[in-house]
Amino acid sequence: MGKVAIIMGSKSDLPVMQDAIDILKEFKIDVEVDIVSAHRTPEKMFDFGKNAHSRGINVIIAGAGGAAHLPGMVASLSPLPVIGVPVKSSNSIDGWDSVLSILQMPGGVPVATVALNGAKNAGILAAQIIGASDKDIQNTIITYKESLKTKVIDSSKDLA
Ligand code: RP5
């Protein structure tokens, strides 16, 4: 059974990151959640990045805003796949700063970056990564995608 670690630079990121927590809980995937700041708790970040894979974590979701170094720094320390969530935070100019800080990683240190405030997709992507080697989780994703289709088909009825 896979496990996802969801970390964020500040508790102020939680309203955005909650979407990742919620969808992973809906999929019945084990999550751990913590505040890890690249700027304010660099030692904790180093410890987390170095040890997450040895603690049974399979995928890391990292959210941060503004000068959003957390996902890239953790990716530099960990062999695990890292999904970055750019957060439009109080110190973010317009969200582009968060997006580009997380997206524009140099070759060799990938961060799979989702949309601005796109924590829900980060959760789904983490589940899909785990599902690549876990048939039960993959079946959960198949069912979820079917439900998206059904919702659209239902919403197109009785439009006029
Ligand atoms: C980033 O600075 C955090 O990830 C957050 O998005 C932003 C603002 O943090 P607070 O000042 O609200 O703690 O490092």
Backbone and ligand atoms as CSV (ligand in chain L), in Angstrom:
chain,resi,resn,atom,element,x,y,z
A,1,MET,N,N,0.859,-1.209,0.000
A,1,MET,CA,C,0.000,0.000,0.000
A,1,MET,C,C,0.885,1.247,0.000
A,2,GLY,N,N,0.686,2.133,-0.983
A,2,GLY,CA,C,1.538,3.314,-1.091
A,2,GLY,C,C,1.186,4.387,-0.079
A,3,LYS,N,N,2.146,5.255,0.146
A,3,LYS,CA,C,1.921,6.354,1.075
A,3,LYS,C,C,2.430,7.650,0.452
A,4,VAL,N,N,1.668,8.731,0.631
A,4,VAL,CA,C,2.030,10.032,0.061
A,4,VAL,C,C,2.322,10.999,1.202
A,5,ALA,N,N,3.423,11.722,1.097
A,5,ALA,CA,C,3.713,12.809,2.038
A,5,ALA,C,C,3.327,14.126,1.379
A,6,ILE,N,N,2.518,14.901,2.085
A,6,ILE,CA,C,2.125,16.229,1.601
A,6,ILE,C,C,2.775,17.251,2.525
A,7,ILE,N,N,3.671,18.055,1.947
A,7,ILE,CA,C,4.315,19.091,2.762
A,7,ILE,C,C,4.036,20.444,2.135
A,8,MET,N,N,4.114,21.482,2.973
A,8,MET,CA,C,3.878,22.846,2.476
A,8,MET,C,C,4.736,23.810,3.270
A,9,GLY,N,N,5.044,24.935,2.649
A,9,GLY,CA,C,5.973,25.879,3.259
A,9,GLY,C,C,5.428,26.593,4.476
A,10,SER,N,N,4.100,26.707,4.563
A,10,SER,CA,C,3.481,27.445,5.672
A,10,SER,C,C,2.083,26.907,5.898
A,11,LYS,N,N,1.589,27.081,7.123
A,11,LYS,CA,C,0.207,26.677,7.395
A,11,LYS,C,C,-0.756,27.504,6.551
A,12,SER,N,N,-0.313,28.683,6.112
A,12,SER,CA,C,-1.182,29.515,5.265
A,12,SER,C,C,-1.442,28.851,3.899
A,13,ASP,N,N,-0.644,27.826,3.544
A,13,ASP,CA,C,-0.868,27.086,2.294
A,13,ASP,C,C,-1.951,26.008,2.443
A,14,LEU,N,N,-2.333,25.717,3.685
A,14,LEU,CA,C,-3.228,24.572,3.930
A,14,LEU,C,C,-4.584,24.659,3.208
A,15,PRO,N,N,-5.241,25.830,3.163
A,15,PRO,CA,C,-6.530,25.872,2.448
A,15,PRO,C,C,-6.422,25.387,0.997
A,16,VAL,N,N,-5.278,25.669,0.351
A,16,VAL,CA,C,-5.061,25.175,-1.024
A,16,VAL,C,C,-4.697,23.691,-0.991
A,17,MET,N,N,-3.783,23.307,-0.114
A,17,MET,CA,C,-3.267,21.935,-0.099
A,17,MET,C,C,-4.287,20.922,0.406
A,18,GLN,N,N,-5.330,21.423,1.073
A,18,GLN,CA,C,-6.368,20.528,1.601
A,18,GLN,C,C,-7.001,19.684,0.480
A,19,ASP,N,N,-7.058,20.241,-0.731
A,19,ASP,CA,C,-7.652,19.495,-1.859
A,19,ASP,C,C,-6.879,18.202,-2.142
A,20,ALA,N,N,-5.561,18.243,-1.973
A,20,ALA,CA,C,-4.757,17.025,-2.189
A,20,ALA,C,C,-5.037,16.009,-1.078
A,21,ILE,N,N,-5.123,16.516,0.142
A,21,ILE,CA,C,-5.411,15.627,1.283
A,21,ILE,C,C,-6.771,14.949,1.070
A,22,ASP,N,N,-7.761,15.756,0.681
A,22,ASP,CA,C,-9.131,15.236,0.551
A,22,ASP,C,C,-9.239,14.161,-0.532
A,23,ILE,N,N,-8.636,14.417,-1.702
A,23,ILE,CA,C,-8.804,13.444,-2.800
A,23,ILE,C,C,-8.050,12.147,-2.470
A,24,LEU,N,N,-6.895,12.255,-1.826
A,24,LEU,CA,C,-6.151,11.039,-1.479
A,24,LEU,C,C,-6.896,10.236,-0.412
A,25,LYS,N,N,-7.546,10.949,0.520
A,25,LYS,CA,C,-8.362,10.235,1.527
A,25,LYS,C,C,-9.553,9.568,0.846
A,26,GLU,N,N,-10.148,10.268,-0.123
A,26,GLU,CA,C,-11.265,9.679,-0.889
A,26,GLU,C,C,-10.801,8.393,-1.589
A,27,PHE,N,N,-9.570,8.387,-2.072
A,27,PHE,CA,C,-9.020,7.203,-2.739
A,27,PHE,C,C,-8.500,6.159,-1.743
A,28,LYS,N,N,-8.613,6.471,-0.445
A,28,LYS,CA,C,-8.157,5.575,0.637
A,28,LYS,C,C,-6.644,5.302,0.560
A,29,ILE,N,N,-5.911,6.364,0.211
A,29,ILE,CA,C,-4.447,6.279,0.203
A,29,ILE,C,C,-3.926,6.965,1.460
A,30,ASP,N,N,-2.971,6.297,2.082
A,30,ASP,CA,C,-2.374,6.788,3.313
A,30,ASP,C,C,-1.627,8.103,3.055
A,31,VAL,N,N,-1.895,9.131,3.889
A,31,VAL,CA,C,-1.166,10.400,3.733
A,31,VAL,C,C,-0.559,10.832,5.066
A,32,GLU,N,N,0.575,11.496,4.975
A,32,GLU,CA,C,1.083,12.239,6.133
A,32,GLU,C,C,1.224,13.689,5.689
A,33,VAL,N,N,0.941,14.600,6.600
A,33,VAL,CA,C,0.923,16.024,6.257
A,33,VAL,C,C,1.814,16.771,7.241
A,34,ASP,N,N,2.634,17.698,6.712
A,34,ASP,CA,C,3.498,18.463,7.617
A,34,ASP,C,C,3.827,19.829,6.999
A,35,ILE,N,N,4.224,20.759,7.853
A,35,ILE,CA,C,4.741,22.053,7.406
A,35,ILE,C,C,6.261,21.943,7.406
A,36,VAL,N,N,6.846,22.175,6.233
A,36,VAL,CA,C,8.309,22.115,6.086
A,36,VAL,C,C,8.713,23.331,5.253
A,37,SER,N,N,9.402,24.272,5.861
A,37,SER,CA,C,9.753,25.490,5.128
A,37,SER,C,C,11.210,25.454,4.683
A,38,ALA,N,N,11.431,25.673,3.376
A,38,ALA,CA,C,12.803,25.721,2.853
A,38,ALA,C,C,13.567,26.900,3.444
A,39,HIS,N,N,12.861,27.974,3.746
A,39,HIS,CA,C,13.519,29.205,4.198
A,39,HIS,C,C,13.614,29.305,5.717
A,40,ARG,N,N,12.552,28.793,6.393
A,40,ARG,CA,C,12.482,29.007,7.842
A,40,ARG,C,C,12.908,27.783,8.645
A,41,THR,N,N,12.795,26.602,8.045
A,41,THR,CA,C,13.236,25.371,8.742
A,41,THR,C,C,14.103,24.533,7.791
A,42,PRO,N,N,15.241,25.107,7.341
A,42,PRO,CA,C,16.049,24.374,6.347
A,42,PRO,C,C,16.555,23.023,6.850
A,43,GLU,N,N,16.865,22.919,8.138
A,43,GLU,CA,C,17.365,21.631,8.667
A,43,GLU,C,C,16.265,20.567,8.599
A,44,LYS,N,N,15.015,20.980,8.940
A,44,LYS,CA,C,13.895,20.035,8.878
A,44,LYS,C,C,13.662,19.591,7.431
A,45,MET,N,N,13.786,20.544,6.501
A,45,MET,CA,C,13.613,20.202,5.086
A,45,MET,C,C,14.668,19.184,4.643
A,46,PHE,N,N,15.908,19.406,5.067
A,46,PHE,CA,C,16.996,18.501,4.699
A,46,PHE,C,C,16.719,17.097,5.250
A,47,ASP,N,N,16.340,17.053,6.500
A,47,ASP,CA,C,16.040,15.773,7.154
A,47,ASP,C,C,14.881,15.058,6.440
A,48,PHE,N,N,13.825,15.823,6.133
A,48,PHE,CA,C,12.678,15.232,5.440
A,48,PHE,C,C,13.103,14.681,4.075
A,49,GLY,N,N,13.804,15.507,3.294
A,49,GLY,CA,C,14.184,15.110,1.932
A,49,GLY,C,C,15.094,13.901,1.908
A,50,LYS,N,N,16.010,13.838,2.855
A,50,LYS,CA,C,16.978,12.736,2.900
A,50,LYS,C,C,16.349,11.416,3.331
A,51,ASN,N,N,15.290,11.501,4.151
A,51,ASN,CA,C,14.794,10.278,4.804
A,51,ASN,C,C,13.417,9.795,4.362
A,52,ALA,N,N,12.679,10.585,3.586
A,52,ALA,CA,C,11.289,10.213,3.258
A,52,ALA,C,C,11.212,8.809,2.640
A,53,HIS,N,N,12.108,8.493,1.707
A,53,HIS,CA,C,12.027,7.188,1.028
A,53,HIS,C,C,12.300,6.031,1.984
A,54,SER,N,N,13.110,6.256,3.014
A,54,SER,CA,C,13.416,5.184,3.977
A,54,SER,C,C,12.272,4.977,4.961
A,55,ARG,N,N,11.358,5.950,5.018
A,55,ARG,CA,C,10.222,5.852,5.947
A,55,ARG,C,C,8.971,5.276,5.285
A,56,GLY,N,N,9.111,4.779,4.051
A,56,GLY,CA,C,7.970,4.141,3.392
A,56,GLY,C,C,7.111,5.084,2.568
A,57,ILE,N,N,7.588,6.326,2.373
A,57,ILE,CA,C,6.864,7.266,1.502
A,57,ILE,C,C,7.163,6.889,0.043
A,58,ASN,N,N,6.133,6.962,-0.818
A,58,ASN,CA,C,6.319,6.644,-2.246
A,58,ASN,C,C,6.338,7.879,-3.141
A,59,VAL,N,N,5.552,8.879,-2.763
A,59,VAL,CA,C,5.449,10.108,-3.573
A,59,VAL,C,C,5.388,11.293,-2.611
A,60,ILE,N,N,6.035,12.390,-3.017
A,60,ILE,CA,C,5.986,13.626,-2.220
A,60,ILE,C,C,5.214,14.682,-2.997
A,61,ILE,N,N,4.260,15.325,-2.331
A,61,ILE,CA,C,3.603,16.513,-2.884
A,61,ILE,C,C,4.089,17.691,-2.050
A,62,ALA,N,N,4.635,18.715,-2.712
A,62,ALA,CA,C,5.162,19.871,-1.982
A,62,ALA,C,C,4.533,21.142,-2.535
A,63,GLY,N,N,3.901,21.915,-1.660
A,63,GLY,CA,C,3.269,23.167,-2.077
A,63,GLY,C,C,3.967,24.345,-1.441
A,64,ALA,N,N,4.118,25.424,-2.216
A,64,ALA,CA,C,4.729,26.644,-1.679
A,64,ALA,C,C,4.357,27.812,-2.578
A,65,GLY,N,N,4.498,29.027,-2.018
A,65,GLY,CA,C,4.145,30.214,-2.791
A,65,GLY,C,C,5.240,31.254,-2.794
A,66,GLY,N,N,5.179,32.172,-3.738
A,66,GLY,CA,C,6.175,33.252,-3.849
A,66,GLY,C,C,7.507,32.695,-4.319
A,67,ALA,N,N,8.565,32.951,-3.542
A,67,ALA,CA,C,9.890,32.372,-3.836
A,67,ALA,C,C,9.849,30.911,-3.389
A,68,ALA,N,N,9.226,30.093,-4.228
A,68,ALA,CA,C,8.781,28.753,-3.807
A,68,ALA,C,C,9.869,27.707,-4.042
A,69,HIS,N,N,10.830,27.657,-3.132
A,69,HIS,CA,C,11.967,26.759,-3.308
A,69,HIS,C,C,11.728,25.338,-2.828
A,70,LEU,N,N,10.688,25.160,-2.004
A,70,LEU,CA,C,10.527,23.877,-1.307
A,70,LEU,C,C,10.488,22.651,-2.238
A,71,PRO,N,N,9.630,22.644,-3.284
A,71,PRO,CA,C,9.583,21.425,-4.108
A,71,PRO,C,C,10.929,21.102,-4.763
A,72,GLY,N,N,11.604,22.104,-5.295
A,72,GLY,CA,C,12.888,21.868,-5.962
A,72,GLY,C,C,13.968,21.427,-4.990
A,73,MET,N,N,14.001,22.028,-3.813
A,73,MET,CA,C,15.009,21.645,-2.823
A,73,MET,C,C,14.788,20.206,-2.354
A,74,VAL,N,N,13.520,19.864,-2.121
A,74,VAL,CA,C,13.222,18.488,-1.685
A,74,VAL,C,C,13.559,17.505,-2.807
A,75,ALA,N,N,13.261,17.899,-4.056
A,75,ALA,CA,C,13.600,17.021,-5.195
A,75,ALA,C,C,15.106,16.816,-5.300
A,76,SER,N,N,15.877,17.822,-4.896
A,76,SER,CA,C,17.342,17.686,-4.966
A,76,SER,C,C,17.851,16.691,-3.925
A,77,LEU,N,N,17.072,16.474,-2.876
A,77,LEU,CA,C,17.516,15.634,-1.749
A,77,LEU,C,C,16.953,14.215,-1.794
A,78,SER,N,N,15.851,14.033,-2.541
A,78,SER,CA,C,15.109,12.765,-2.455
A,78,SER,C,C,15.115,12.000,-3.777
A,79,PRO,N,N,15.158,10.665,-3.720
A,79,PRO,CA,C,15.013,9.865,-4.941
A,79,PRO,C,C,13.547,9.659,-5.334
A,80,LEU,N,N,12.605,10.165,-4.527
A,80,LEU,CA,C,11.174,9.955,-4.796
A,80,LEU,C,C,10.663,10.949,-5.834
A,81,PRO,N,N,9.567,10.582,-6.546
A,81,PRO,CA,C,8.931,11.568,-7.413
A,81,PRO,C,C,8.343,12.707,-6.570
A,82,VAL,N,N,8.600,13.947,-7.012
A,82,VAL,CA,C,8.099,15.128,-6.297
A,82,VAL,C,C,7.123,15.878,-7.206
A,83,ILE,N,N,5.936,16.101,-6.688
A,83,ILE,CA,C,4.927,16.884,-7.404
A,83,ILE,C,C,4.851,18.247,-6.729
A,84,GLY,N,N,5.033,19.303,-7.512
A,84,GLY,CA,C,5.032,20.656,-6.955
A,84,GLY,C,C,3.699,21.352,-7.180
A,85,VAL,N,N,3.208,22.006,-6.125
A,85,VAL,CA,C,1.969,22.791,-6.229
A,85,VAL,C,C,2.307,24.262,-6.017
A,86,PRO,N,N,2.263,25.074,-7.076
A,86,PRO,CA,C,2.472,26.514,-6.886
A,86,PRO,C,C,1.241,27.117,-6.193
A,87,VAL,N,N,1.490,27.829,-5.103
A,87,VAL,CA,C,0.386,28.415,-4.333
A,87,VAL,C,C,0.377,29.933,-4.537
A,88,LYS,N,N,-0.800,30.467,-4.784
A,88,LYS,CA,C,-0.912,31.933,-4.855
A,88,LYS,C,C,-1.046,32.439,-3.421
A,89,SER,N,N,0.080,32.752,-2.815
A,89,SER,CA,C,0.133,33.054,-1.381
A,89,SER,C,C,0.100,34.561,-1.138
A,90,SER,N,N,0.122,34.933,0.146
A,90,SER,CA,C,0.063,36.358,0.504
A,90,SER,C,C,1.287,37.119,-0.024
A,91,ASN,N,N,2.433,36.439,-0.129
A,91,ASN,CA,C,3.647,37.104,-0.616
A,91,ASN,C,C,3.867,36.910,-2.115
A,92,SER,N,N,2.913,36.249,-2.772
A,92,SER,CA,C,3.032,36.034,-4.208
A,92,SER,C,C,2.570,37.296,-4.940
A,93,ILE,N,N,3.302,37.708,-5.975
A,93,ILE,CA,C,2.918,38.926,-6.701
A,93,ILE,C,C,1.606,38.674,-7.445
A,94,ASP,N,N,1.603,37.648,-8.296
A,94,ASP,CA,C,0.385,37.360,-9.055
A,94,ASP,C,C,0.214,35.854,-9.303
A,95,GLY,N,N,1.044,35.050,-8.673
A,95,GLY,CA,C,0.985,33.596,-8.879
A,95,GLY,C,C,2.052,33.103,-9.840
A,96,TRP,N,N,2.453,33.981,-10.787
A,96,TRP,CA,C,3.488,33.562,-11.743
A,96,TRP,C,C,4.818,33.287,-11.048
A,97,ASP,N,N,5.101,34.058,-10.001
A,97,ASP,CA,C,6.350,33.830,-9.261
A,97,ASP,C,C,6.383,32.407,-8.694
A,98,SER,N,N,5.254,31.971,-8.111
A,98,SER,CA,C,5.183,30.613,-7.552
A,98,SER,C,C,5.309,29.570,-8.660
A,99,VAL,N,N,4.587,29.795,-9.770
A,99,VAL,CA,C,4.600,28.833,-10.889
A,99,VAL,C,C,6.023,28.668,-11.420
A,100,LEU,N,N,6.660,29.797,-11.725
A,100,LEU,CA,C,7.978,29.706,-12.376
A,100,LEU,C,C,9.046,29.185,-11.421
A,101,SER,N,N,8.949,29.528,-10.139
A,101,SER,CA,C,9.931,29.021,-9.155
A,101,SER,C,C,9.904,27.499,-9.093
A,102,ILE,N,N,8.715,26.921,-9.259
A,102,ILE,CA,C,8.582,25.460,-9.131
A,102,ILE,C,C,8.792,24.772,-10.483
A,103,LEU,N,N,8.324,25.424,-11.534
A,103,LEU,CA,C,8.336,24.801,-12.871
A,103,LEU,C,C,9.730,24.730,-13.500
A,104,GLN,N,N,10.499,25.787,-13.372
A,104,GLN,CA,C,11.707,25.939,-14.194
A,104,GLN,C,C,12.930,25.282,-13.566
A,105,MET,N,N,12.794,23.989,-13.261
A,105,MET,CA,C,13.916,23.256,-12.667
A,105,MET,C,C,14.979,22.944,-13.717
A,106,PRO,N,N,16.248,22.970,-13.327
A,106,PRO,CA,C,17.306,22.611,-14.271
A,106,PRO,C,C,17.285,21.110,-14.566
A,107,GLY,N,N,17.873,20.724,-15.694
A,107,GLY,CA,C,17.937,19.313,-16.084
A,107,GLY,C,C,18.578,18.473,-14.983
A,108,GLY,N,N,17.970,17.320,-14.708
A,108,GLY,CA,C,18.511,16.395,-13.712
A,108,GLY,C,C,17.716,16.360,-12.421
A,109,VAL,N,N,16.920,17.413,-12.173
A,109,VAL,CA,C,16.166,17.472,-10.905
A,109,VAL,C,C,14.706,17.808,-11.207
A,110,PRO,N,N,13.928,16.792,-11.649
A,110,PRO,CA,C,12.549,17.084,-12.049
A,110,PRO,C,C,11.608,17.354,-10.889
A,111,VAL,N,N,10.701,18.299,-11.122
A,111,VAL,CA,C,9.538,18.495,-10.247
A,111,VAL,C,C,8.325,18.507,-11.176
A,112,ALA,N,N,7.395,17.582,-10.963
A,112,ALA,CA,C,6.178,17.518,-11.782
A,112,ALA,C,C,5.234,18.611,-11.282
A,113,THR,N,N,5.147,19.697,-12.044
A,113,THR,CA,C,4.430,20.883,-11.565
A,113,THR,C,C,2.994,20.899,-12.074
A,114,VAL,N,N,2.060,21.072,-11.145
A,114,VAL,CA,C,0.643,21.184,-11.531
A,114,VAL,C,C,0.271,22.667,-11.620
A,115,ALA,N,N,-0.982,22.930,-11.919
A,115,ALA,CA,C,-1.441,24.311,-12.112
A,115,ALA,C,C,-1.391,25.108,-10.805
A,116,LEU,N,N,-1.466,26.419,-10.938
A,116,LEU,CA,C,-1.534,27.296,-9.760
A,116,LEU,C,C,-2.707,26.862,-8.873
A,117,ASN,N,N,-2.411,26.612,-7.610
A,117,ASN,CA,C,-3.411,26.131,-6.634
A,117,ASN,C,C,-3.998,24.767,-7.019
A,118,GLY,N,N,-3.263,24.013,-7.856
A,118,GLY,CA,C,-3.805,22.757,-8.402
A,118,GLY,C,C,-3.552,21.540,-7.529
A,119,ALA,N,N,-3.820,21.668,-6.241
A,119,ALA,CA,C,-3.503,20.575,-5.310
A,119,ALA,C,C,-4.323,19.310,-5.581
A,120,LYS,N,N,-5.550,19.478,-6.062
A,120,LYS,CA,C,-6.372,18.298,-6.346
A,120,LYS,C,C,-5.697,17.421,-7.405
A,121,ASN,N,N,-5.220,18.060,-8.477
A,121,ASN,CA,C,-4.526,17.286,-9.511
A,121,ASN,C,C,-3.231,16.671,-8.982
A,122,ALA,N,N,-2.573,17.356,-8.059
A,122,ALA,CA,C,-1.362,16.771,-7.452
A,122,ALA,C,C,-1.719,15.473,-6.731
A,123,GLY,N,N,-2.842,15.477,-6.030
A,123,GLY,CA,C,-3.277,14.271,-5.330
A,123,GLY,C,C,-3.609,13.155,-6.305
A,124,ILE,N,N,-4.307,13.506,-7.376
A,124,ILE,CA,C,-4.683,12.487,-8.372
A,124,ILE,C,C,-3.432,11.927,-9.049
A,125,LEU,N,N,-2.496,12.808,-9.401
A,125,LEU,CA,C,-1.255,12.354,-10.038
A,125,LEU,C,C,-0.464,11.435,-9.101
A,126,ALA,N,N,-0.413,11.779,-7.831
A,126,ALA,CA,C,0.281,10.914,-6.856
A,126,ALA,C,C,-0.378,9.533,-6.826
A,127,ALA,N,N,-1.703,9.507,-6.843
A,127,ALA,CA,C,-2.427,8.230,-6.837
A,127,ALA,C,C,-2.127,7.442,-8.122
A,128,GLN,N,N,-2.045,8.147,-9.244
A,128,GLN,CA,C,-1.743,7.469,-10.513
A,128,GLN,C,C,-0.339,6.866,-10.504
A,129,ILE,N,N,0.610,7.571,-9.899
A,129,ILE,CA,C,1.984,7.050,-9.798
A,129,ILE,C,C,1.977,5.767,-8.958
A,130,ILE,N,N,1.288,5.810,-7.839
A,130,ILE,CA,C,1.204,4.607,-6.994
A,130,ILE,C,C,0.443,3.505,-7.735
A,131,GLY,N,N,-0.596,3.907,-8.477
A,131,GLY,CA,C,-1.414,2.945,-9.219
A,131,GLY,C,C,-0.666,2.210,-10.323
A,132,ALA,N,N,0.436,2.765,-10.783
A,132,ALA,CA,C,1.221,2.091,-11.832
A,132,ALA,C,C,1.733,0.734,-11.350
A,133,SER,N,N,1.891,0.578,-10.037
A,133,SER,CA,C,2.348,-0.720,-9.510
A,133,SER,C,C,1.400,-1.273,-8.440
A,134,ASP,N,N,0.176,-0.733,-8.407
A,134,ASP,CA,C,-0.819,-1.217,-7.427
A,134,ASP,C,C,-2.178,-1.248,-8.128
A,135,LYS,N,N,-2.603,-2.458,-8.481
A,135,LYS,CA,C,-3.825,-2.617,-9.292
A,135,LYS,C,C,-5.069,-2.071,-8.594
A,136,ASP,N,N,-5.148,-2.221,-7.266
A,136,ASP,CA,C,-6.326,-1.725,-6.547
A,136,ASP,C,C,-6.447,-0.206,-6.700
A,137,ILE,N,N,-5.314,0.474,-6.518
A,137,ILE,CA,C,-5.330,1.945,-6.652
A,137,ILE,C,C,-5.632,2.322,-8.106
A,138,GLN,N,N,-5.065,1.570,-9.039
A,138,GLN,CA,C,-5.323,1.879,-10.453
A,138,GLN,C,C,-6.810,1.719,-10.773
A,139,ASN,N,N,-7.422,0.693,-10.211
A,139,ASN,CA,C,-8.862,0.508,-10.430
A,139,ASN,C,C,-9.662,1.654,-9.823
A,140,THR,N,N,-9.210,2.177,-8.684
A,140,THR,CA,C,-9.867,3.338,-8.071
A,140,THR,C,C,-9.810,4.532,-9.028
A,141,ILE,N,N,-8.668,4.702,-9.682
A,141,ILE,CA,C,-8.516,5.823,-10.632
A,141,ILE,C,C,-9.438,5.619,-11.842
A,142,ILE,N,N,-9.515,4.377,-12.313
A,142,ILE,CA,C,-10.398,4.086,-13.457
A,142,ILE,C,C,-11.837,4.433,-13.100
A,143,THR,N,N,-12.265,4.028,-11.912
A,143,THR,CA,C,-13.627,4.336,-11.454
A,143,THR,C,C,-13.828,5.843,-11.333
A,144,TYR,N,N,-12.822,6.544,-10.797
A,144,TYR,CA,C,-12.910,8.009,-10.640
A,144,TYR,C,C,-13.091,8.683,-12.012
A,145,LYS,N,N,-12.307,8.241,-12.985
A,145,LYS,CA,C,-12.401,8.854,-14.319
A,145,LYS,C,C,-13.759,8.574,-14.962
A,146,GLU,N,N,-14.283,7.382,-14.710
A,146,GLU,CA,C,-15.641,7.055,-15.196
A,146,GLU,C,C,-16.661,8.011,-14.580
A,147,SER,N,N,-16.471,8.325,-13.293
A,147,SER,CA,C,-17.419,9.221,-12.607
A,147,SER,C,C,-17.360,10.623,-13.201
A,148,LEU,N,N,-16.175,11.055,-13.642
A,148,LEU,CA,C,-16.059,12.371,-14.290
A,148,LEU,C,C,-16.874,12.383,-15.582
A,149,LYS,N,N,-16.759,11.278,-16.316
A,149,LYS,CA,C,-17.485,11.174,-17.589
A,149,LYS,C,C,-18.993,11.215,-17.337
A,150,THR,N,N,-19.429,10.430,-16.363
A,150,THR,CA,C,-20.863,10.371,-16.051
A,150,THR,C,C,-21.387,11.749,-15.665
A,151,LYS,N,N,-20.604,12.489,-14.871
A,151,LYS,CA,C,-21.027,13.833,-14.431
A,151,LYS,C,C,-21.244,14.752,-15.630
A,152,VAL,N,N,-20.330,14.698,-16.599
A,152,VAL,CA,C,-20.462,15.579,-17.776
A,152,VAL,C,C,-21.688,15.179,-18.587
A,153,ILE,N,N,-21.865,13.866,-18.775
A,153,ILE,CA,C,-23.018,13.399,-19.560
A,153,ILE,C,C,-24.316,13.800,-18.862
A,154,ASP,N,N,-24.363,13.625,-17.544
A,154,ASP,CA,C,-25.571,14.012,-16.793
A,154,ASP,C,C,-25.812,15.519,-16.879
A,155,SER,N,N,-24.729,16.301,-16.820
A,155,SER,CA,C,-24.885,17.761,-16.820
A,155,SER,C,C,-25.352,18.289,-18.176
A,156,SER,N,N,-25.202,17.471,-19.230
A,156,SER,CA,C,-25.621,17.933,-20.557
A,156,SER,C,C,-27.086,17.609,-20.847
A,157,LYS,N,N,-27.729,16.919,-19.881
A,157,LYS,CA,C,-29.161,16.623,-20.068
A,157,LYS,C,C,-29.992,17.836,-19.655
A,158,ASP,N,N,-31.135,17.979,-20.262
A,158,ASP,CA,C,-32.112,19.018,-19.881
A,158,ASP,C,C,-31.515,20.427,-19.880
A,159,LEU,N,N,-30.679,20.712,-20.861
A,159,LEU,CA,C,-30.083,22.057,-20.888
A,159,LEU,C,C,-31.070,23.120,-21.377
A,160,ALA,N,N,-32.022,22.687,-22.223
A,160,ALA,CA,C,-32.955,23.697,-22.745
A,160,ALA,C,C,-34.391,23.341,-22.356
L,1,RP5,C1,C,6.103,30.393,1.342
L,1,RP5,O1,O,5.769,31.678,1.696
L,1,RP5,C2,C,4.990,29.551,1.894
L,1,RP5,O2,O,4.881,28.342,1.196
L,1,RP5,C3,C,3.778,30.427,1.704
L,1,RP5,O3,O,3.131,30.141,0.464
L,1,RP5,C4,C,4.361,31.818,1.652
L,1,RP5,C5,C,3.876,32.734,2.745
L,1,RP5,O4,O,4.093,32.172,4.001
L,1,RP5,P1,P,3.522,32.860,5.312
L,1,RP5,O5,O,4.181,34.197,5.415
L,1,RP5,O6,O,2.024,32.967,5.115
L,1,RP5,O7,O,3.880,31.936,6.443
L,1,RP5,O8,O,7.346,30.006,1.856
